[in-house]
Amino acid sequence: MDLMEKLTVLTNSAKYDVACTSSGADRPGKTVMAGCCHSFAADGRCVTLLKVLMTNFCIYDCTYCVNRVSNDCQRTAFTPAELAELTIEFYRRNYIEGLFLSSGVIKSPDYTMEQMIKALEILRYRHNFWGYVHAKVIPGASPYMVHRIGLLADRLSVNIELPSESSLRQLAPNKEKKAILAPMQQISIEGSQSRQELVIYKKAPKFAPAGQATQMIIGASPETDYQILNLASAMYKKYSLKRVFYSAYIPAVEHSLLPAPDTKPPLLREHRLYQADWLLRQYGFGAEEILTPETPNFNPYLDPKCNWAINNMHLFPVDVNRARLDELLRVPGIGPTSARRIVTARKNGRLGIAELKRMGTVLKRAQYFINAADWIAGAGTGREAAIRALIDPKVYSFGPEQLSLFQENPGIQKLPSAEDVSSVAEAVEETVLCLRKNL
Ligand code: SF4
């Protein structure tokens, strides 16, 4: 097989791995191309990466994966020199700014890691390539290999894959929870040591300076959003992860334990998880505030912050001229930037609606939850009006598997009522009943 054929096969095999900021399933209005993805470098730049596998041979049999040993597909592998050559040539032509390197497991985790490390060593030391590299750590690899690859890559990731140990046992029988968490722990410790050393010695070796990430597949196993979010929150705390990437499961395999092949990827659910994840990282929310065992799944109509606000109306309104930063951050329509601007600007005088607007507050949402110099929350319009104003317009753009019911059936095009959106289960059930009646 020539190099271009290998590249086609191995970029195609890599496209289901979403531990980067783009790729995954086709989204409305977006086309997913194999071969490239985007990531944020340690200095915050968004960089285009060549996204490829070292090999799509794999000795493991993860039920959900197209590269599993029992799948009959075209297999190939790069040699380390081939991969390094290809990357540097693309880099010189300005097609890419870095490399996202993953791999199937060939012979053993350590052997696979050795191949990846050799490719990165050629790239770094022979071709003098110092662009961004995101490398996957193979679960089960020895600490020595994790250490070596950490000194070559900017970011590392170990995929947790499934949100519970029982699902992992059922769908990825060759992977053990311990083999996934041990390298995560090592990366967290070595990364932190390296950052401390760099403060003292400018030339100390850098270990994964852009930190570590992980990926979780959503919808292949029965875990609730509550379980998934709690796991993500625990991993952020324990392993200092930079990001958890959520990947809507794309049915590629027929199996009794997996959703049917014609099931659409749960894109709205994936979107809600990213929104909730943002609340954990940027807004100071705890996972237990966003979802509870009693309401374990996201409201499809409201984003998680609006849903929290609607269910905690007793905490509002907040006075923008007095509230603490953390209280402002809880108001729908106020983000971290506008919250900080409000705290700074009010030192010079009381703020009214016009000033808030200038500072980036989305008044369409915030008006129901704030008092300002010239504004009283909601102005008597009530909770129903607030809910209608907060309904997420993206609900209607996530494809027919989720809420296209509204788009396709003129009989139920009206917006859901306040009761509908107060309870996810009720809202969805009622919509489905409506649809059945209309069919
Ligand atoms: S280890 Fe599992 S998920 Fe990774 S390539 Fe092999 S079969 Fe696929």
Boltz pocket constraint, residues with backbone or C-beta under 6 A from the ligand:
constraints:
  - pocket:
      binder: B
      contacts: [[A, 57], [A, 58], [A, 59], [A, 60], [A, 61], [A, 62], [A, 65], [A, 66], [A, 67], [A, 68], [A, 69], [A, 103], [A, 104], [A, 105], [A, 172]]
      max_distance: 6.0
